[in-house]
Amino acid sequence: MTTEQRLTARLAKRPSEDNFVERKPQSVKGHELRQTLVAFSNSLPETETAVLFVGEAGEECYPGIRPAMSVLDLDGKRVVAVEIAHSKDKPHFAGPAYIRSGSRSLKASDSLYRDLLTSNCNPAGELLKCKGKYVTVRTVNKRLGNHYPEWAPGVDREGLATVVSVDPFSVTFHFTQYCDEQCTEPLSRIELDWDARNNRRLVIVRGVRPVQ
């Protein structure tokens, strides 16, 4: 078993702190680390080892940040390097977003947090209101579904779909007529209207004319 596997197993086995396992956030003060190291060293039996897990503050950020950590030997000193990679989930905040559920304030899930951000984007915000609901999708000069080529002159069709997900740039539909599949379309190709006959949102997806 590698060192990483051994420590991971120990963290899973001891999810809470005890005499020989302690968790510290990345914002921990140097003197707090020194106190813990001294206490461990003064208290450990000969056959035991102690573990100090540093860096759980990333999980308290919102959405969670999971940095990579390495221990370096520099001039005889041990240095913990915390490396942060580019995040596709940004923006991040130092605390969670909260929503109301009845009389309680609950921490929003990551997916709900993304929905909250998207709700301020139009037409994404309007489409987000239709998430999980039926809409009428009409294609203009485009085949229904995610088919190529994108430009199909004279091909205008209508179909029933549910809105699966929405972000500030695109919307994903699940079609229930003509084809049983999902497709994602950029919001730049979409217009919103109302299907009065069926009393539901009408989403118009236009084909893209090729550049001559």
N, C-alpha and C positions, 0 to 999 in steps of 0.2 A: 504494500500500500504506500502510495506516495505521500509526501508531507501535506500536499493540498487535499488529498482524499481523507487523510487522517483528521485534519482540522475541520473539514466540512462535515464529516461524520460526527465529530465532537460537538460542533455547533448545533447540528440537528438533534443530537441526543440530549443536549442541555440547552433548550431554548431560552431559559431564563438564567439569570446570574446565580452563582453559588460561591462557595469559598474560593474556588480556583478557576472560575470563568467570569469575566467581566466585559461589558460592552461600553464603548465610549464613542461619542459622535466625533466627526472631523473637527468640530469647533472646540474640542477638549483643550484645556489649558495645560501647559507644560508641567506645572507643579502637580496637577492632578495625576498625570501619567507617572511622574516620579514617585508619588505617594503609593500608587497601586503597585508599581514594580517593587518598591521596598517592602510593602506589606506581603506580596506574594513570596518574595525571597526569604522573608523572615518566618513565614508560616508553613511553607511546603514540606511535607514529609519526604524522606529520601527517595521514595519510589514514585512520587507524583510530579506532574508538571502542571503549570497554570497557563491559561490563554487569555490574552487581552485582545478583544476584537475592536478595532478602530475603524470608523468610517460608516456607521449606520445612519449618520445624518443624511446621507444621500437618499435613503428610503423615506425620510421625513420631508424631502422636497416634493414638489408637486408639478408635473408627474415625477415619479421616482428617478433619481440619477444613480447610475451604477458605475462608479469609476473603477479603473484597474489599479491595483496596488502592487508595488514591488519593494523589497527590502534591499538596500544598497550598502556596501561597505566603503566608506570614504574616510581615508586617513585613520583607520581604526575605529571609526564611529559608525553606528547603525543608523541609517536614514530611511524613513518610509516615504516612498514616492507615490503620490496619488495622481494618476493620469486620467484626464477627462477627454473623451472623444466627442466629435461633432454629434449633436443630438437632433434627430428628426422629430422629436416630441416637443421642441421648444415652442412657445416660451415656458420656462420653468419659474416657479415661485417658491419662496422659503417655507410656505405653509399651504395647506389644502384649500380648495374651494368648498363651500358648504351650501347645501340646499335644505329646504324645509320639507319634511314628510310628516304630515299631521301636526302634532304639537312638538315635534323633535327637530333639531338641526343635525343633519347627517353629512359626513364627509362624502363628497361626490366621487364616484368611480372615475378611472382614467377616461373611459369612453364617454361618460356624461360630461366630464370636464371639456373634452373636445367638442361635444355638442354645444356647450355653453359658449365657447369661443366662436363656433360656426354660426350661432344664432344671430350674431350681429352682422353677418355678411349676406347681402342680397344679390342674387335670388336664393343663395344657399339657405338663408334664414327661413324663407317661405317654404322651400322644399323640406327643410328639417321638420316643419310642422306636419308634413305628410309621411314621415318615417314610419314604416310598418303599415301604412294604409294603401288602399288602391288609388291609382291615378290613371288617367287616360294619356297614353303616349302616342303622339302623332309625328311621323317622320315626313319630312319634305325633301324630295330629291335625295333620299337615303333609304337603304333597306332597313327593315325593323331588326333591331339587335345590332351586335357589334360585328358587322360584316364589312368587307372591303370589295371594291373601292368605296371610299367615303362619298364620292359624288355619283349618284345614280339618277340622272335626269328623268323626270316623269314618274318616279317611284314614290308614291305617297300612300302610306298605310297608317292604320290606327290599331292600337292594341291595348289590352289591359295589363297593368304591371303594378307591382308594389315597390315602394321606395325602400331599399335595403340600407343604404348609408349615404351620408352627405358630408363633404368637407368643403373648405373655402374654394376649392378648385374644380371639383367634380361631383357627380351623383351616380350611384349604382342602382340599377333597376333589376328586378326579377320579373321577366315576362311570363305570363300565363297563357297567352294565345300566340299562335303561329310558331312559337319556339319556346321550349322550356329551358331557359338559360338566363344567366345574369350578364349584364354588360354595363360598362362604365363610360359615361360621356362627359367631356369637359363642359363646364358651365358656360363657356364662351359661345357654345353652339345652341344654347337652350333659351327658349322664350316661355313665359308662363301666361296661361289664360285660364278660362273656366269652361268646363264641360257642363253646360246647363241641362242637357238632356239626361245625363246620369248624375248630376249634382255632385261633381267632384272636380278636383284640379286637373287641368289640361296642360300637359307638358309637350311643347313643340321642339323637336330636334331637327335641325337643318343640316343637310349635307354640305360639304365644303367643296366649292368649285376649284378644280386644279389651276395652278398658276400657269399661264400661257408663256 
